[in-house]
Structure formats: structure tokens, C-alpha cells
Amino acid sequence: MKLVWLKSLENAHDDSVWAATWIPATDESPALLLTGSLDETARLWSPDELTLVRTNTGHCLGVVSVAAHPSGKIAATASIDSFIRVSIASTRLSTNIFAQGTTLAVAGGGSASVKLWDTAEWQLIATLSIPRPEGLKPSDKSGSKKFVLSVAWSPDGRQLACGSMDGTISIFDVARAKFLHHLEGHCMPVRSLVYSPAPLDSRVLISGSDDGHVHMYDAEGKTLFASMSGHASWVLSVDVSPDGAAIATGSSDKTVRLWDPKMRAAVQTLTNHTDQVWGVAFRPPGGTGVRAGRLASVSDDKGISLYDYS
């Protein structure tokens, strides 16, 4: 496995770029890269040349998280202003869009909960409260440590994983809105989570933490079976390739690393960025004329880098 630098775009935003995801290709549109920035905007980019397709405004504070539905039809942006804006991905972003048949998970931040919204009716359908880990006394001053930093859906949509400031990961049964168990092993905030893609072992959950480690869990068996280290500082973002054969991470040490999950070791380090790397995202498969796998990374340096993955 290998990453080959393809292109970097300086000053892609007017401030730090904290989030990136790919909107999957559809019959009407190729895959597009969606980025979110502290400049309060979300921007769409062409997949190969990083040509700006559209700048979306509406948030009044920085955009710190972006997500896209696997269908490529809708996308969402989350901001420090506490608003979530959802859109039809192929049209101008608007809050007045009704996407049928999907559920949107929203991390509750300091509320120590995750809220589930039905995007067909725009109704709140469940609030998943993050429970106190076993052995922690109610008198312990840990309220702020349950701040939810990251969420990830399992490939089959049955489970939701939530990473917290205290280093724990909570697993929920979505249909029953029921807490199942904690995953432990990190000793600092868990900033990023991703499940291995189906039809591979979709029980595998990958996490990145401020403790500098990348963990691999059996999310159903509650087992930590791999711990990988190599970054010199916080792991801010983690993603897994569509074939499940590689893991990419971004760190506050300004690097992007490629990991072999079978070897449980880093196989490549890239140093294109000059500041913290807040987001890494593999492009999903699909679309006409797609030449190769693709990874995007975004950073506090306001830039975007693209790499071919093979």
C-alpha cells in the first residue's frame, strides 16, 4: 500500500480547515470533497483538480464537522454555533431541505449525550445519554470529561459509537436507543472514530486519541486487539480505506500517516502540511472515470492535500 502526493492547495479557506469528507458519486455528479473551516464556511471541491465548486455560508461560527450520506444525496455541517445545517448535496446548502428515509446523529458535546434526528420529519427521535463508566464515583469531578467529541455509525446502521473527553468509547444499539457497553484503553480524549467497511469485518472500530495512539477494537466483543503508536502528538483524525486494507491518520505533529492494520504499524509518513492535520478522508468507490483511490487531508495551515492511494 502506498500514498503518492498528487496536489496541494494553499489558502483553500480563510482560516484553519478542521473537517473533510467525500460526498459519494451519483448518477448526476462525481464525488466531491466537502471541507469545513473556522472561517464559518463549508466548501465543495472537484475531486482531481481541487477546483472550487461552491462556497456555502450560513454558520455564524467555525464549521468543525462535516458528513455525507452514503447515497451522495445529502450532506451536513456542524458548527461551534451549535447549529447543524443539512442540504441536498448537489444544490446550494439550505436548512430548508427534507431528505427522506435517513437518521442524522448529532454529538451532544457538553450535554454528555448524542441526539438522533429523523430527517424525513425533522423530529428528535432519541437522546442517547453517555453513562458513567463502572467504578467511577458520582462525587468524582468528571462532568466535563463526558463531553462527546466524535461519533461513528456501524456499516449496517445498527450501532453507534461515541468518543468522549475521558478517553472512553460508548457503544449504542440504535434501534432500541440502548447503551450496550464501554470500550476502554485510551487515557485521553477520543477525537475520531471510524468502523471498518462492510463486507469486511464491520465489527472493527478504529479510534484516534490525544494520547497519540490508534486503537482497533472488536466493538461487539468489547475487545481492544491492537494499539498502534508513532505520532509525536495528538491523533486528530482517522479514516479507513474502502478496501479496509489501510488506515490513515492526521495529527497535531503536522503529519499524515498510513498504517497497515495487519502489520499493526505505520508504513508511510507524509509531511505536506505545515500545521496540525485535523482531517483525513478516503474517497469512497464509485463514479465514472475514477482513476485511483484518493485520500484528502486538511490542516490548520488552511490548505488541502490530495494523494493517490494504491
matplotlib code that plots the C-alpha trace (Angstrom):
import matplotlib.pyplot as plt

x = [0.0, 1.2, 0.2, 1.5, 1.2, -0.9, -1.7, -1.8, -4.0, -2.8, -5.3, -8.2, -10.1, -9.5, -8.8, -8.0, -9.6, -10.9, -13.1, -13.3, -15.4, -16.2, -19.7, -20.1, -20.6, -24.1, -25.6, -25.7, -22.5, -18.9, -17.6, -16.9, -14.8, -16.5, -14.5, -15.4, -13.4, -13.1, -13.9, -17.5, -17.9, -18.2, -16.7, -17.2, -14.2, -13.7, -12.1, -8.9, -8.0, -9.4, -11.3, -13.8, -17.3, -19.2, -18.8, -21.6, -22.3, -24.9, -23.0, -22.0, -19.0, -16.5, -17.5, -15.9, -17.5, -18.9, -20.6, -22.3, -24.9, -23.6, -26.2, -24.4, -27.8, -27.4, -24.6, -24.5, -22.2, -21.9, -20.6, -19.4, -22.6, -24.5, -26.4, -26.5, -27.2, -28.4, -28.5, -29.1, -25.5, -26.0, -27.7, -27.0, -26.8, -30.0, -31.7, -35.0, -34.2, -36.1, -34.2, -36.3, -35.5, -32.4, -31.4, -28.9, -26.8, -25.6, -23.0, -24.3, -21.0, -21.1, -24.5, -22.9, -25.4, -26.0, -29.2, -30.8, -33.0, -35.4, -34.6, -37.9, -39.9, -37.2, -38.2, -35.9, -36.4, -33.9, -31.4, -28.6, -27.1, -23.5, -23.4, -20.7, -18.0, -18.1, -16.1, -16.4, -18.0, -20.7, -18.7, -15.8, -15.5, -15.9, -18.9, -16.8, -14.9, -18.1, -18.0, -18.7, -16.1, -16.8, -19.4, -19.4, -22.1, -21.5, -21.8, -25.1, -26.5, -27.4, -24.8, -23.4, -20.0, -19.3, -15.9, -15.6, -13.1, -12.4, -10.9, -13.9, -15.9, -19.6, -21.5, -25.3, -27.9, -29.6, -33.0, -33.5, -31.8, -29.9, -26.4, -24.5, -21.1, -17.9, -14.7, -11.6, -7.9, -7.4, -6.3, -7.0, -9.8, -11.0, -11.3, -12.0, -13.8, -14.4, -15.8, -14.1, -16.3, -18.6, -18.4, -15.1, -15.2, -17.6, -17.2, -13.9, -13.9, -10.8, -10.1, -7.6, -6.8, -4.9, -2.7, -1.1, -2.4, -4.6, -6.7, -8.6, -11.5, -13.9, -16.8, -19.2, -16.9, -15.6, -12.0, -9.0, -6.9, -4.4, -2.8, -0.5, 1.7, 4.1, 2.7, 4.6, 1.4, -2.4, -4.2, -6.9, -8.4, -8.6, -10.2, -10.0, -9.6, -12.7, -10.9, -10.2, -6.5, -5.2, -5.8, -4.9, -4.4, -3.8, -2.1, -1.1, 2.5, 1.7, 1.9, -0.3, 0.4, -0.6, -1.0, -1.1, -3.7, -2.3, 1.2, -0.2, 2.4, 2.8, 4.2, 4.4, 4.6, 3.8, 4.8, 3.0, 1.3, 2.9, 0.5, -1.9, -3.7, -7.4, -8.9, -8.1, -10.7, -10.6, -12.8, -15.5, -15.6, -17.8, -18.3, -17.3, -13.7, -12.3, -8.6, -7.4, -8.1, -7.8, -7.1, -7.6, -6.1, -6.9, -5.0, -4.6, -2.4, -5.6, -4.6, -5.9, -3.6, -4.6, -2.9, -3.4, -3.8, -2.9]
y = [0.0, 3.5, 7.1, 9.3, 13.1, 14.5, 18.1, 20.7, 23.8, 26.6, 29.0, 26.8, 28.6, 31.9, 30.2, 26.7, 23.8, 21.4, 18.9, 17.0, 14.3, 12.9, 13.2, 9.9, 10.0, 9.8, 9.4, 13.2, 14.1, 12.9, 12.5, 15.9, 16.9, 18.8, 20.8, 22.9, 25.7, 28.1, 30.8, 29.8, 28.3, 24.9, 24.4, 21.8, 20.9, 18.9, 15.5, 15.8, 19.4, 20.8, 23.4, 25.3, 24.2, 26.2, 28.1, 27.6, 30.1, 30.3, 29.4, 32.2, 30.4, 28.0, 24.7, 21.9, 18.8, 17.7, 14.4, 13.0, 10.2, 7.1, 7.8, 11.1, 12.9, 14.8, 16.4, 18.0, 20.6, 21.3, 24.4, 25.9, 28.0, 24.7, 24.5, 21.6, 22.6, 19.8, 20.0, 18.3, 17.8, 18.7, 22.1, 25.1, 24.4, 25.3, 24.5, 24.1, 20.7, 17.5, 14.3, 11.1, 8.0, 8.8, 9.3, 12.0, 11.5, 14.7, 14.6, 16.5, 18.0, 19.1, 17.6, 14.1, 12.8, 12.1, 13.1, 11.2, 13.1, 11.7, 13.7, 12.6, 14.6, 16.6, 15.2, 14.3, 10.6, 9.7, 11.1, 8.7, 9.6, 8.7, 6.7, 7.0, 4.2, 1.5, 2.2, 6.0, 7.6, 10.1, 12.6, 12.5, 15.8, 14.2, 16.0, 17.9, 14.7, 13.2, 15.9, 13.9, 14.6, 12.0, 9.6, 6.8, 4.6, 0.9, -0.1, -1.8, 1.2, -0.9, 0.6, 4.0, 4.6, 7.8, 9.0, 11.2, 13.6, 11.0, 8.5, 6.1, 5.0, 4.2, 1.7, 2.0, -0.1, 2.5, 0.7, 0.3, 3.6, 1.5, 1.7, -1.5, -1.1, 1.0, 0.4, 1.4, 1.7, 5.4, 7.7, 11.0, 12.4, 10.3, 12.7, 10.4, 7.1, 5.0, 1.5, -0.9, -1.0, -3.8, -6.5, -6.7, -7.2, -4.4, -5.2, -3.5, 0.1, 2.3, 5.2, 8.1, 9.9, 12.7, 10.0, 9.5, 6.0, 4.4, 1.6, -1.2, -2.8, -5.6, -3.3, -6.1, -8.3, -5.3, -6.3, -4.0, -6.2, -3.7, -0.5, 1.4, 4.4, 6.6, 10.1, 12.6, 14.2, 14.0, 11.9, 14.3, 12.3, 8.7, 7.0, 3.6, 2.8, 1.5, -1.9, -2.0, -2.6, 0.7, 3.3, 7.0, 9.4, 13.1, 14.6, 17.7, 16.7, 18.1, 14.7, 12.2, 8.6, 5.4, 2.3, -1.4, -2.9, -6.4, -5.4, -3.0, -0.4, 2.8, 2.2, 5.8, 9.3, 12.4, 15.9, 18.1, 20.2, 22.9, 22.8, 20.4, 18.0, 18.0, 15.8, 12.8, 11.2, 8.4, 8.8, 6.1, 3.9, 4.6, 7.1, 7.1, 7.9, 7.4, 6.7, 5.6, 5.6, 9.0, 10.5, 14.1, 15.9, 19.3, 21.4, 24.4, 25.7, 26.5, 24.0, 20.8, 18.0, 15.1, 11.8, 8.8, 5.6, 2.2]
z = [0.0, -0.8, -0.9, -3.6, -3.3, -6.1, -5.3, -2.5, -2.4, -0.2, 1.4, 0.4, 3.3, 5.1, 8.4, 9.7, 8.0, 10.6, 8.7, 5.5, 3.9, 0.5, -0.9, -2.9, -6.6, -8.0, -11.5, -11.7, -10.1, -9.5, -6.0, -4.4, -1.4, 1.3, 3.8, 6.8, 8.3, 11.2, 8.6, 9.1, 5.6, 4.0, 0.5, -2.2, -4.4, -7.6, -6.9, -9.0, -9.6, -6.3, -8.3, -6.0, -6.9, -4.3, -1.1, 1.4, 4.2, 7.0, 10.1, 12.4, 13.9, 12.7, 10.9, 12.9, 11.4, 8.1, 7.0, 3.9, 3.4, 1.6, -1.2, -2.0, -1.8, 1.4, 3.5, 6.9, 8.5, 12.3, 13.8, 17.1, 16.8, 17.9, 14.6, 12.1, 8.5, 6.2, 2.5, -0.8, -1.8, -5.5, -4.8, -2.7, 1.0, 2.8, 6.1, 4.3, 2.7, 3.5, 2.9, 3.1, 5.0, 6.9, 10.5, 11.5, 14.6, 16.3, 19.1, 22.1, 23.2, 26.8, 27.3, 27.5, 25.0, 21.3, 19.7, 16.8, 14.4, 11.8, 8.7, 7.0, 9.5, 11.2, 14.6, 17.5, 17.9, 20.7, 23.0, 23.9, 27.3, 27.8, 31.1, 33.8, 33.4, 36.0, 39.1, 38.8, 41.9, 41.4, 43.5, 41.0, 39.1, 35.7, 34.1, 31.6, 30.7, 29.2, 26.5, 23.3, 20.6, 17.9, 16.6, 14.0, 12.5, 12.0, 8.3, 8.9, 10.8, 13.8, 16.2, 17.0, 18.7, 20.6, 21.8, 24.9, 26.6, 29.3, 26.7, 26.8, 23.8, 24.3, 22.0, 21.5, 19.9, 17.7, 17.1, 20.9, 21.8, 24.4, 25.8, 25.3, 26.7, 27.0, 25.2, 27.2, 26.5, 25.7, 28.5, 26.8, 24.6, 21.6, 18.8, 15.8, 15.2, 12.1, 11.5, 9.1, 5.9, 5.0, 3.7, 5.6, 9.4, 10.3, 14.0, 13.9, 15.2, 14.8, 17.1, 17.3, 20.6, 22.2, 23.8, 20.4, 19.9, 17.2, 18.6, 16.9, 18.8, 18.3, 19.0, 19.7, 21.7, 23.8, 23.0, 22.3, 19.9, 18.5, 19.7, 17.3, 18.0, 16.0, 16.0, 18.1, 19.4, 19.3, 16.7, 15.5, 12.6, 11.5, 8.4, 6.8, 3.1, 1.2, 0.9, 4.6, 3.9, 5.2, 7.9, 7.5, 10.4, 10.8, 13.8, 15.6, 14.8, 11.3, 9.6, 7.8, 8.4, 6.5, 8.6, 7.8, 10.2, 9.6, 10.4, 13.1, 12.2, 10.2, 6.7, 5.4, 6.8, 4.7, 5.6, 3.1, 5.8, 7.9, 10.8, 12.6, 10.4, 11.5, 8.9, 6.6, 4.3, 1.8, -1.3, -1.5, -4.5, -7.5, -10.2, -13.9, -14.9, -11.4, -11.9, -8.5, -4.8, -3.2, 0.2, 1.2, 4.2, 5.7, 8.2, 10.4, 7.6, 5.7, 3.0, 1.4, 0.1, -2.2, -2.5, -4.8, -2.8, -4.2]

ax = plt.figure().add_subplot(projection="3d")
ax.plot(x, y, z, "-o")
ax.set_aspect("equal")
plt.show()
